Structures are given as C-alpha cells and as structure tokens.
C-alpha cells in the first residue's frame, strides 16, 4: 500500500472513530490534538499513526470522564468504609 492511499480525510477519521467531524476539528484547533502529518490546501490528511494517536486521546478522555462520573455517582458496592 502506498503512502497516499493510506491517508484519510477528517470526515473519514471522524466516521471511523464515531465522533462528529466538528469535534475532531475543534480538538485540533484547541491544541488538544496535533495537526495531522499531511496537509494539502483545504484538507487535513491523517496517517494511520495520527488516527491511533487520536483514538488513544479519546479513550483517555472517556476514561477520565468515567472516573469523574463514578466519583459523583458511586456504584452500589464500590463504596469503601
């Protein structure tokens, strides 16, 4: 597989990761995610490595959210003491 065929647009990445494209672009603009490795005028092109990095960030974000939610609403039987 050549390098060009392994690049994905922001829309394709968002669909693959099941998040809104606007959220992906927001996280990049905010600086939470780095710009993708490749760009052509008017398009961001993501490598497989970029996509894995985004997926890891989203998993960490979800994990943190779940921990915070668990502190606010502990599951019965999880309380110590």
Wavefront OBJ file of the C-alpha trace (Angstrom):
o trace
v 0.000 0.000 0.000
v 1.487 3.351 -0.964
v 1.597 6.350 1.349
v -1.106 8.319 -0.478
v -3.707 5.568 -0.260
v -3.153 5.243 3.497
v -4.160 8.864 4.160
v -7.642 9.647 5.460
v -9.635 12.872 5.447
v -11.031 14.377 8.650
v -14.508 13.178 7.664
v -13.308 9.604 7.199
v -11.440 9.693 10.521
v -14.472 11.068 12.356
v -16.706 8.389 10.848
v -14.227 5.643 11.746
v -13.943 6.873 15.352
v -17.679 7.562 15.561
v -17.343 11.185 16.603
v -18.649 14.328 14.930
v -16.191 15.821 12.445
v -16.658 19.186 14.161
v -15.393 17.705 17.434
v -12.273 16.348 15.753
v -11.531 19.723 14.171
v -12.276 21.515 17.455
v -9.766 19.336 19.342
v -7.127 20.152 16.722
v -7.874 23.882 16.758
v -7.882 23.898 20.583
v -4.454 22.240 20.585
v -5.524 19.039 22.362
v -4.538 17.108 19.233
v -1.672 17.974 16.901
v -2.256 18.886 13.282
v -2.135 15.816 11.040
v 1.125 14.860 9.377
v -0.010 15.757 5.862
v -1.994 18.648 4.515
v -2.958 19.868 1.099
v -4.687 23.205 0.603
v -8.071 22.998 2.295
v -7.677 19.405 3.534
v -6.179 17.680 6.518
v -4.916 14.193 5.717
v -4.358 11.772 8.574
v -1.957 8.838 8.616
v -2.758 5.620 10.454
v -0.375 6.798 13.191
v -2.330 10.074 13.505
v -5.584 8.121 13.819
v -4.178 5.861 16.536
v -2.990 8.930 18.451
v -6.484 10.469 18.234
v -8.090 7.220 19.330
v -5.767 6.997 22.346
v -6.568 10.600 23.300
v -10.312 9.914 23.065
v -10.011 6.750 25.161
v -8.089 8.637 27.859
v -10.684 11.401 27.772
v -13.512 8.858 28.120
v -11.710 7.058 30.941
v -11.258 10.316 32.830
v -14.945 11.172 32.308
v -16.000 7.758 33.593
v -13.799 8.141 36.691
v -15.252 11.566 37.396
v -18.794 10.254 36.901
v -18.060 7.338 39.241
v -16.940 9.753 41.950
v -20.180 11.692 41.621
v -22.406 8.630 41.405
v -20.647 5.656 43.037
v -21.852 2.206 42.040
v -23.504 0.377 44.900
v -20.967 -1.944 46.495
v -17.995 0.159 45.330
v -18.067 2.327 48.454
v -15.345 1.614 50.954
v -15.759 2.027 54.666
l 1 2 3 4 5 6 7 8 9 10 11 12 13 14 15 16 17 18 19 20 21 22 23 24 25 26 27 28 29 30 31 32 33 34 35 36 37 38 39 40 41 42 43 44 45 46 47 48 49 50 51 52 53 54 55 56 57 58 59 60 61 62 63 64 65 66 67 68 69 70 71 72 73 74 75 76 77 78 79 80 81
